[in-house]
Amino acid sequence: MDDARFERMVLEVQDKALRLAHGFLGDWDDARDAVQEALVKAYRRRHTFRGEADPATWFYPILTNHCRDRLRRRRVRSFLLPWRGRGDDGSSDAPPELQAPSPDPSPEREAQRGAFRRALLRALKTLPARQQEVFRLRALTGLSVAETASALGISAGAVKAHLFRATQALQKQLAEWNEGFR
Amino acid sequence: MSRPQPCPEYADALSEAVWGDRVNPGWETHLRECPRCREAWEEAQAFCQRVTATAEPVPDRARRGLAEEVFARTTRRVPARRAGWAWVGGAVAAAGAAFLVLRRQTPTALPEDPGIDFAGVDLEVLENLDLAENLDLLEVLDALEALDDAG
């Protein structure tokens, strides 16, 4: 991959990459750092890019692994330095906090959306790790099935199966919300 | 309350359709004919729309300048060799500047000697410099000779 192609790829993937990293890390500043580091790493490994592949699907596994490394380091740090595990606002390092956009000015709707979000994240944490990852990348980050498969190093069929099971389990756990929203 | 379950052979198709992936061509036909799958589909669709609505747009502060910072560290980075030469060039320039400053502070020429101008001196006189050193004595002798001549 030449420099011009690499630069095009950076501009094409940066938004999805930020959302992907945020899905893992739960913090936009961390996500930005992770994406930058992963892109520099990808540049150093650009000779491994096969021309026929989509550069994004080549880059996402590099970013996913980088995010996992950061999470591991964070866990070790919070184990060794437990008082640093939580931020000033009491938020934990581990769960990615999704924040809803606020196109709806109604405070009631906004509160309802916030409550659903918290319930969703709680429910998500009860799922097997692979289902969590697939759901985060496909449903919350908006990666395609192929991109999710590439990012996690699994087949598209496995992504669909995990996504189906995760969706079923979450729907079951959040059944009361279905009633509430109707 | 039990949730509606789709027909097992269309479970994958339902999941794909809900998340906007490529849909099995037979799915839509089946959906029109199967109330069980239709109910499951409607519920799953409502759930997924709610999930999608929780996704946060990427904030400007996360995106701003990111690509430029990456380019500065990769494609537009000053090559190491050039950086090395730049360092050497800088050192040479600094040494040159220091030399010029010191040189300006140090006198470059000796002050002119106002005493002796050798330009008009005869070679003979130069050869008899020892006599020249005794100029006072020669003047006294000249004075004595002048007295003799007068006397």
Interface residues (C-beta under 8 A of the other chain):
Chain A: D3 F6 E7 V10 L11 Q14 D15 L18 R19 H22 W28 D29 A31 R32 V35 Q36 L39 V40 Y43 L98 Q99 A100 P101 R113 F116 R117 L120 R138 A139 L140 T141 G142 S144 V145 K160 A161 L163 F164 T167 L170 Q171 K172 L174 A175 W177 N178 F181 R182
Chain B: M1 R3 A11 D12 L14 S15 E16 V18 W19 D21 E43 A44 A46 F47 C48 R50 V51 T52 A53 T54 A55 E56 P57 V58 P59 R61 A62 R63 L66 A67 E69 V70 F71 R73 T74 T75
